[in-house]
Amino acid sequence: MAITLPTTIDEALIRLNVLLDDAVRDGARIGYFVALYERVTSNVRRALVAGNVFDDGPRMERLDVVFANRFIEAWDQHVRGERPSESWSVAFSVLDDPGVLVVQHLMLGMNAHINLDLGIAAATVAPTPDALAALRADFMRINDLLARLVRVVEGELVQICPRLQRVADVVTVEERLFGFGLNASRDVAWKLAQDLVAGPHDRWPVLIAARDRLSAAAGRALYPLQGAAGVAARWILEQESKDIKLNIQIVAE
């Protein structure tokens, strides 16, 4: 039976914390992404409480809930043995692989959630070109919040794998080593939202499926890495903590 999805940001946080507790208890690698995403959602909630960040707080709460539900529903489908979007299937398919770095798990989740889910959520909340245009400033603000938090988490990942610091001293880990950029993903999400609201709703499945295929291909490029990047990833992995429960707690700090 499908779960009942949250309708408020507080309900979304409750659901994410249940998933996070389960992951810590079971030592499940899905906890890496859930830990990061719970922090993002908590920060959005605080911004909504403050009332000084977003132009339209109620609209942003709706966006955040629709966005969160895309992940929650995908994970529920996976747990039930059903197939979620192709992008999420790629991320979930490597959860039992000990060769995947923690940072790769995070990027695989962000790839599916931003490159695919965020654009769908934006178009769902602002389903006309005028409404979407009015959403743009707040859309950029929520992505700025995500970018700031990812930089914080990147620093914490050094506790999990000291060799990441040596890489970060030379290159930007996500953008240079793994070819993943938050700004580029944000732009992809916005373009998908624009494409969706520009046409009739019955065209959405076709457009979403096309975007899903591209996002899944991007996810497959994140693991396994090839060439010099693959050599670097294996070198990093040699000293990465194998304590999944502790690693999740570090990402969740």
N, C-alpha and C positions, 0 to 999 in steps of 0.2 A: 504493500500500500504506500502511495506517495505521501510524503510529509506535508504538513500545513506550513506554508511559507510565512516568514515574518511580515508584518505590515508597518512596523515602526523601527527606528534605528535601535531603540532599546531592546526590542525583540530580536533584532539581527545580532546584536552583541551577545545576548543570552545564548543564541544558537551557536555562534562562533566559539564562545567560551566552553560550551559543552563539547564541541568537536575538538577544541584545544586540549581540554582535560583528558578526553579519550585518547588522543594522540600521545600525550605525555605518559599516560598510564600504560599504554600498549607499546610504546616505542615505535610509533608509526610515522614515517617520513612526511606524510601529508601535513603533519604538525608544523613543518617549517613554513609552508605558505600560510597556513591558518594563523600562526603566531604573528607573522608580518601583517596579514590582512586585519586581524583583530586590532592591532595597534593603529592602523590607518583609520579604521572605523571609529575607534575611540577618540582619535584626534579630530575627526570630522564632527563627532557629537559635541566635543568641547567647543569647537568653533561655532556650532549652532547655538549652544548655551550662551556663549559670549555675545553673540549677535552682532559682532563687529567685523566679520570676515566676508560673509556672502550677502549679495544683494537681496536674495529671496530665500530665506531660511526654510520655509515649508517646502518649496520646490526642491531645494538641495537635499532635504531629508527624503523626499520621494525618490530622487535620483539615487541616493546612497542605498536605499532599501531595494530598489529594483536591481541595482548593480550587485549588491550582496546576494540577492536571491539567485542570480545567474550562477554563481559559484555553488551556493548551498544546494540548488537543484541538481547541478551537474554531479556533485559528490554523491548525493542521494541516489541518482541513477546508477552511478558506478557501483555503489555498495549493493544495490538491488540486482546487479548483474546485467543491467541495461547499458546501452551505449549513449553517452552524452555527446556533445559536439566533438568533432574530430580534434579540435584544438585541445580540449580538455582530455580527450582520450590519450593524446600524445603525452601530456604531463603525467597522467595517472599511470601510464604503461611502464614507467621506469621507477616507480616508488619502491619496488623490491630489489632494485639493482644497487649493490654496494659500490659500484664504480662511479656513481653520479655525485658530484660535489654538492654540498648544501647550497651554495650560491647558484648552481645550475637548477636545482629544484625550485628555488625562488624565481628564477628567470622564466622557467617553463610555466609556472603558475601565472606570472605577470604577463607573459606572452598571450596566454589564452584569455586572461581576464581583461587586459587593456586592449589588445589588438582586435578582439572580437566582442567581448561582453560590454565594454564601456560605450562603444558606439551604439549598440542596441539599446542600452539603458537610456542614453541621452535622447535617442529618437522616440523611445516609449514615453518619456516624461515630457518631451517637447516635440509633438508629432507634426508640426507644420514648420515651414521655413522661417516664418516670423517668430514663432515660439523658440525655435532652435537658436536663432540669432540673439534673442534676449537671454538665452542661457549661456552664451559663449564666455562671458567674463567670469562667471562662477565656475564654469567647466575648467577654465584655465587655473583658477585658484585651487580647486581640489587636486589638480595635477601637480601644482607647486607644492602642496602639502605632502603628496605622495613622494615627490622627488626629495624633499628635505628628510623625510623619514627613512627612505632607502639609503641616503648617505649616512645617517646615524647607524643603521643596521649594518652597513658595509664595515664601519669601524668595529662593531661588535663581533663580526665574523672572524676577525683576527684572533679572538679568543678560541674559536673553534679550529682555526688553521693558521698558525703563525706565518706560513709561507705566503699567504695572501697579502700580508703587509709588504713583503719584498717585491711582489708583483705590482701592488698599488703605488709603490714608490717610483715605479718606472712608467706605468701606463694606467689609464682608468680601467679598472677590472672589467666592468660590464661592457663598456663601449668598444674597447680595444681588443681585449682577449676573446670576448664572446660575441661581439658584434651586436649587442643589444643596447638600444638607447631609449630612455623614457620619453624624450621629446619627440623622437620619431614615432613611437608607439602612440603617443597622445594625438599626433597629427593623423595617423592612420584611423584612430577611433573617431575623430571629428569628421573625417572624410566619409567614413561609413555612415555616420549619423546624417550627414548632409545628403548622401545618396538615398538613404531610406526615406527621408521626409520629402524628397523631391518628387517621388512618384507615388502611385497607388499602393495601398497597404497589401494588396494581394501579390505584389512583386517582392515583398520583403523576404519570403523564404528563399527565393532565387538569389537575391543579393547577399543574404546572410550566408548561404551555402558557399557562394564563391569566396567570400571573405574568410570563411572558416577553413577552406582548403588552403588559402595562402598563409593563414596564421599557423595551421598545422605544419605546413612545410617549413616555416620559420622555426617552429618548435623542434622539428627533427634536426635542424641544423645546429641546435644548441647542445645536442648529445646524440652520438659521440662526436667530439670535435676532431677535426682532421689536421694533419700537418703539424706545424710548430705549435699551434694552439692546443692540439691534442697532447703533445709532449708536455707542454706547460701544465695542462690540467692534471695529467697523471703525476707530475712532480708535486703539485699542490696536494693531491689526494694522499700521497704517502704520509704526510704529517697531519692530515685532518683527523679530528676526534671521531672515534667510532661509537661514542656514547650518544645515541640518538635522543634519549630522554633529556640529557644535559644540554645537548645542542639546541633542542626546541626551546628549553628554558632561556638560553642565552638570546635567541632570536626574539623571544617574547618579552625580554626585560624592558 
